[in-house]
Structure formats: C-alpha cells, structure tokens
Amino acid sequence: MRRVTIAALIVSIVFVGFIVFSESSYGLISPSKAIKVVKKSVPGDYSKLKLKAKLIKKPPRHISGFNTRGKIVRLRVKRPVYHVLVYDWNPSSPSYKMVIGEAWVDAVSGRFLCGAG
C-alpha cells in the first residue's frame, strides 16, 4: 500500500512539473522587463505614451528597424521576442490611442534588437 502511494505521488509530481514547465515561459523575461529595456534603450519622455509588450514565440524570419546607434538594421531572428508597441496617450493629440512606434526585444537575453517610429 505504501509503495503504491509513493509511486502515485511521484507520478503526480512529474506530471504537474511537466505541465508547469511546458506551459510557462521558463527562461524568458517578463513583458514589464521588455518595456523597461525599451525605455532604457530609447531616451525620451514617456509620460504621454503607453507601451504594451506581446511575446511572440515564433517570430518572423527577419525584423527591421533602427538599432541603439541609429543605424538601420535587418536582423534574422530565431528565438522568442517581445514586440513592444508604443501608443500615443495624449488626449489632445490627433493620433490619440494610435500606434506611433514599435520595438523588438530578445525575450531570452533581454537585449534591445531594434525599433522604429
């Protein structure tokens, strides 16, 4: 009886552990961390802007934009990335609640890849 209980407990721990690790983004940075990376990499006033980050596990083959030095780049991407969209959040602006920029952040290393807007 005791062996059966221990075996059932081990099976349940392995099964739950498999679900937890397969469903979570183990080893990836959080969306808030991706937004912090963008704010640190691109200086500016973010008081009237809203940033939203979305994890893309299977990114497009190539992404384009400007790197932190202002150089136009086209990067080949193989790992998960965060696509950070920048919205105009100024009510008196004609582009209120519209996307005015974007950025790409490596979801594994947390490195700023490129952006535009």
Buried (B, 14 or more C-beta within 10 A) or exposed (E): EEEEEEEEEEEEEEEEEEEEEEEEEEEBBBBEBBBBBBBEBBEEEBEEBEBBBEBBEEBEEEBEBBBBEEEEEEBEBEEBBBBBBBBBBEEEEEEEEEEEBBBBBBBEEBBBBBBEE
